[in-house]
Amino acid sequence: MSDSNHDDYELFKQAMAGVTPIEHDKITTHKKPAPVLRQALTPMDIIEDTLSDDFVPECGDYLEFVRAGVQKSLLKQIRNGKLPVEYRIDLHGKTRDKARTALLSFIKSARQNHYKLVCVVHGKGYNSEDGRPVLKALVNKWLQSIDDVLAFTTADYKDGGTGAVYVLLRRMKTTD
């Protein structure tokens, strides 16, 4: 051993004095702790229905809504069914109040599970008294009222066609 290597070795030994050797040679990995929410999901928790029981807003067969900043290419992929639906809910047969509560709970759960694209089946209104789609029109209005909904568009035929929408959700903010 040269003098330089010997000096390095002695310095290393001094630095390691009192250090307990590891009993095994396997690396222990630790999972990253779960993210912590920055704030409550208040926009989704409270949506006041300002519509009377007698009024249902008009809506066409095809629904689409996009917030500023959503890329056109992403919306096109969603519209064409190119992105996988990660979670879905069927609101058929529910009353207005039960549908609203179920939708809010569904969106909250989807965000907490970090889902990006979900599907909401609202139906086409064939069984409503006047043949007009009640839930479809309300879902259209409610989804636009939820800040965490970035966009939605009528679903592909395989997922319900004009009786359903694909919904793009904002990513959940977490602290590091």
N, C-alpha and C positions, 0 to 999 in steps of 0.2 A: 504494500500500500504506500503510495506517495505521501509526503508530508501534508499536502493540501487535502487529499482524500481522508487522511487520518484526522486532521483538524475538523473537517466537516462531520466525520463520524462521531467524534467526541462532542461537538456542538449538538448534534442530533440526540445523542444519549442524554445530555444534560437537559435538553428541551423536553424529552420524554420521561424524565424522572417523575415518578409518582402517578403515571398514567396507567390505568388498568387495561390489560389486553382484552380484546373482544373474544368471547367464548366460541363464536362460530364465524364462518366466512360468508354467510348469506346476508344480502342487503335487506333491511327491513323497510318496506314502503308503507306510507301512511296515506289514506285517502284524504283528499282535500275536503275541508269542512263544507257543509251545505251552505249555499249562499244565504245571506240575510237580506230580507226585503228592506228597501229604503223607506217605503211608505205604504200605507194601506191602499187597497184598490178601490178607493172611494168612487171614482167615476162609474164603476160597474156595480158597486153595491147599491147605489141609489139612482134609479131612473124613474122619474115621476112620469106617470102616464097622464099627459095633459089632454088626452082625447076622451070625449064622453063615450059612454057605452053605445050611443047611437051612431057615432061617426067613425067611419073607417076611411083612411086616406086612399086616394086612387093610386094604382100602380099598374104598370104594364106587365106583359108576360115576362119580359127579360129585365132582370135587375142588375145594376152595376153602380158601384160607388167607389171612389178613390180619393184618398187624402193627398195633399200636395207632398211631393218627395218620393212617392212610390214609383219605381221605374216601370215604364211601359212594357219592357220586355218581361219583367216579372209578372205583371198582370196578364200578359198574353199567355205565359206558361200556365198560370192558374186557370185561366179561361179555357184553355185547351186540355185541361186535365193532366198536364205533364208533371205536376208535383204531387207527391203522395199526401193523401188526407190522413192525418194522424189521430183524429178524434171526431166523433159524430154524435148528433142528437136528432131524434125524431119528435117533433112537436104535434104530430097528427092527433086530433081528438081532444086536445087540451083547451081549456077555457083561456080567455085573454090573460087573466091573472096568473093562472098556473103556467101558461106558456112563458110569460115574462119572467117569473121566478125561476123556472127551469132554465131559460136562456141565460140569465145572469149567473146562475150557479155554474152552468156549463162553461161559460166564457172564463169565469174566475178559475175554475178547475183547470181548464186548458192552459191558461197563462202560468199557473203555479207549476204545471208539469212541463213548462217550456215548449208547448206545441206551437208550431208556426202556422199551420194550415188546418182548419177544421171545416166540417160540413154541417150545416143546419138544414134539416128537412122541415119545411113549413107546410107543404101541401099546395094543391092548386085551387082549392076552394070548391071542388065539385059537390061536396056535401053541405055547403053552407046554405042558409035559407034562401038567399037571393042569387045564389050561384056565383057570387063575387068572393074572391079569396081574402078572408079576413086576416088570418095569421100571416099570410104572405106580406100584406101591406103593413101590418104592425111590425113584423120582423125587419122589414126594409127601414122603417122609421127608427126602431129601437137600435139597430146596429149602427146607424149613422150617429146616434147619440152617445155611443160608447167611444171615448177617446182612444182606447187601446185597440180598436178595430181600424186597421190601416186601409183595408179595401175589402170589397166582396163583389162577387159576380155570380150569375146564374150558373149552376152546376152542369156538368156534362150529363148526357142522357143516362149513362150507366150509374150515376150517383143521384138521380132524381130529376134531372132536366130542370124545367121551369118550376118544379115543386121543391127546389132546394137551392142553396147558395154555398159557394166556397167562401170562407172568411179568412183573411190574412190578419194575423194578430201581431201587435207590437211585442218585441222581446221584453221579458221581465227584467227590470233593472235590479242589480245586486250590488252589494258592497264587497270590496276585496278583503 
